[in-house]
């Protein structure tokens, strides 16, 4: 789902940078003063785990790829604002050090995987929390699915991309709808394990 350089028109890149910067700035304000000795290491552990998982990519038709994202998982464990910061750090390192995603498109990648996936996943988890483990499955599944739709729209409306929106959105949506089941299962498994064995690590603060 990482969008490389040259896939988006300049105005889309600028708009995504601005939107992402606003959300990141707001997230910093929300978590400022709330970092304690237990939460800071947890952010690092979650970010490292997601970083490793995201390095596995599966190419799909339509000029892009699919992979585990982890935004919903981060939101469930850290809360949405800290999760956005954790995901942003992961995406920046991947971009600048490993060339995974472009510099011009970094704002869009942060928006898709670090904002849409995070906040959608968190909202779904909270909405279905009373149903137990299914809530984390739905969070992982719907979070990545809507993030992929956002990605499909961005590249589809861009004049520099080879495929148009009627190709990119269905391609991203269908493939990530299927692969999102795997993400949902993985999210549910990790959350269930931590909830059972390390309930003190669970943090869903707003």
N, C-alpha and C positions, 0 to 999 in steps of 0.2 A: 504493500500500500504506500510505500515511500515514493513520492513523486520526484523524478530526476529534474535537473535543470533542462530548460528548453521545452517543457511540456505545457507550461502555462503562459498566457499573455502577461505582459508586465503589469497591467492594471489589476489583474487577479492576484498576482504576487504581492503587490503593495497592499491591497485590501486585506489579504489574509495576514500579512505582517501586522497591520494596524489592529485588526480584531484580536489576534493572538496576544499582542503586546498589552492590550487593555485587560484581557482576562488574566494574564500572568501577573500584571501589576496589582490587580484586585486580589488575586490569590495570595500574593506576598503580604498584602495588608491583612488578610484574614488569618493567616497562620503566624504572623508576627507576634511574638510574646507567648505563643502557645506551644513552642517547642520545648519538650522536657527531655531528661536523660534517657527515657525509654523510647520516645517517639523518633528522635533523630536517627539512631541506629536502624530503626525499623524502616525509615524512608530509604536509607542506603541499601538495605537488604532487598527491599521490594524493587527498587530501581535496578539493582544488579541482576536480579532474577529475570526481570522483564527484558533487560538488555540482551541477556544470553538467549532467551526464547525468541526474540525478534530476529535474531541472526539467521534463523531457518526460514527460507523463502521457497514458495512454490510458484513457478510461472503459470499464468493463465492467459487465455486469449484476450485480445483487446489492448495489448501493449503494456500490461502491468503485472503485478504479482500479488500473492496472498501469503499471509503469515500470521502467527499469533501476535496479538497487539498488547493485551493486558491492561488496558485503561480501566475497565470495569473492576478488575481484581484490585488494582491499586486504589481505586476510589473506596471500595468496600473496606480495605485494610487501613487506609490512611485518612479517609475523608476526601471529598472532591478537590479541595483547594491544595492540600499537600500533594495529592495524587497528580494534579496538573503540573506542579513544580517538579515532581519526580519524573514524570513522562517527558517534560520539556528538557530536563538534563540528559535523559537517555537519547532523545532525538538529536540534540545538539552534538553530543559526542559521536553518535553514529554518522552524522552528516560531515563534521569537520575532520574526524579521524579515519573513519572507514569508508567515506564516500557513499554512504547509504542514504539516498535522498539528496536533492540539490540544495545549494545555498540560497538561490533565489526563491526556491519553493519551500524553504524551511518553515515559513509562517503557515503555509497551507498544511504541511505535514503535522505541525504542532496542533493546528486547529482540528484536524481530522482525528488524530490518534490521542492527543493530549487534552482535548477539550470536549469534542463531541462524544467520543467513546467514554471518557471519564464521567461527564455529567449525565449522559443518558444512562449509563450503567448504574450510577449511583441512584438516580431517580427510580429506575426500575427495581433495583434491590430494595429500596425503602418502601416502594409501593406494594411489593409482594412478600415482604419480610415475614409476615405472619404465616406464610405457607411453607416456611422452612427452607430446605436446601434448593428447592426449585427457584427461589428468588435469585440466588447467585448464578444459577444456570441461565435464567432469562436475562440477567444483567450482562453476562458475558456475551451471550448470543446477540441480543438486540443492540448492545453497545457497538460491537464491531460491524454489525450489519448497517446501522445508520451512518457510522463513520465511513464505510465503503461507499454508501450512496452519496455522501458529501464529496468524497474524492471523485466519484464518477461524474458528478455535476461540474466540478471545477475543471477537470481535463476535457470534458465533453463540450463545454461552452468556449473553450480556448481555441482560437483560430490556428495556433501553432501545432496542435495535436492532430495526429493522423485520423483519429476516429471521432465521430460526433456523438452528441449526448444520447441519441437513440441507440447507440452501440455501447457506450461506456457505462451508462447507468444500469441497464439490464445485466451486462457482463459482470460488473462489480457486485451488483445486488444478488444475482443468482449464485455466483461462486462463493461469495462471503456469507450468503445465507446458509449454504451447505457447510462450509468450513467453520462458520460461526457455531455450529453445533459442537464441534471439537473444542472451540474456545469456551463455550458454555460449560461443557463437561469438565474441562481443565480448571476453570474458575470455581465451579462447584466443588471439585475435589480438594483444591487448595484451601478454600474457605472452610469447608467441613472439617478438614484435618486440623486447621488452626483453631477453629471454634471448639473442637473436642479436646485437643491436647494442650493448647496454649490460649485459652479464652482471654487472658489478660492482654494479648496482643491485638485483639480485635478493637478497631477504632473506627466508628462511623459518625464522628462528630461533624456538625455543620460548620 
